[in-house]
Amino acid sequence: MDIPYPHNNPQTLSVEEVLTTFKTDGIKGLGQAEADKRKEEFGINAYQAKKQKSIWKIFIQQFQSLIVYFLAAFTFVPLYFKDYPEAIAIV
C-alpha cells in the first residue's frame, strides 16, 4: 500500500485530499477487509499507556537537584544571624 506515513503537515490537507491520499470513503469509511489490512500494516490505532510515577517518587525527585541543596545550605546563614524572615523567604 502506497500511503505516506506519517504524512508531513496533515493539517494542511483538504478533506478531499485526505480521502484521496488514504483511499477511503468519506461516508462509509473503510471496508472490514481494508481496515484489517491497514491494521496489519500500521498496527492498532491506539497509544501505548505508560506507567505513571507515584506521587512519592515525584516528591523525592524534587530533592535530587543541586539548587535545592544550595537553597537548604543558604537557609542556615540567615538563621545563624537570627534573620528569620530572610530564612523563611529562602525556604
N, C-alpha and C positions, 0 to 999 in steps of 0.2 A: 504494500500500500504506500502510495507516494503522498503522505501527509507531512507537511513541515511541522516538526515537533521538537522543541517548543517553538511556537510562532513568534517572530520578532514583532513587538508592538501590536498585539492583537486588538487593543482598544481602538486602533485607528481604522480597522476594517468596518465596512458597512455590513448590514445583515446579509445582503445578497452575497457579498464576498465570503463571509464566514460559511454560509450554506454551500457555496460552490467549492470552496477550499476543502471543507471537511466532508463533502459529498453526502449531505444529509437533507432531509425534507423538513421545512420549517413548521409544518403542521403535524405530520406523523412521527417525525424523529427517525431514529434508526430502526431497521428491522431486527428481530432477535438474532438472526444469523450474523448480521454485520456487527451488532453490539458484542456478541461473543467473540468474533474475530478480533475486534479492536481491544477487547478486554484481554485477550490472549497476547496481543502485540504490545500494548501500552501498560497493562496492569489495571487494577481496580482504581476507580476514581475516588480515592479517599486519602486523607492524611494519616500518617503513622502517629499514633498517640505516644507522647513522651511521658516518662515517669516524672512527676513533679517533685521538686525538692520539698522536704519538710520545713515547717516554719522554724524549727530549732536549728536546722542546718544553715538556713539563711541567716539566722541570728548570730550563730557562731562565726560565719564567714565575714560578718561586719567587723570583727576584731582581728582579722588577718591582714589588715592594711597598716603600712608603716606610718601613715598620717595619724591613725588612731593612737599608736604608741607615742608619737610626738605630742599630741594633744594631752594625753594622760600624763606624760612627763612634765609638760609645761603647766599643768594644773597645780603641781606641787610648789612651784615658785611663788605664786601669789599666796598660797596657803602658808608658806613659811613666813612671809611678811604680813600675815593676817589681813590680807586684802581679799576678803571673802566674796564680795560682789564680782571681782575680776575672775576669781576661780570658778564661780558659778557661770559666768559668761563664757568661759572657755569650754566648760562641760556642755 
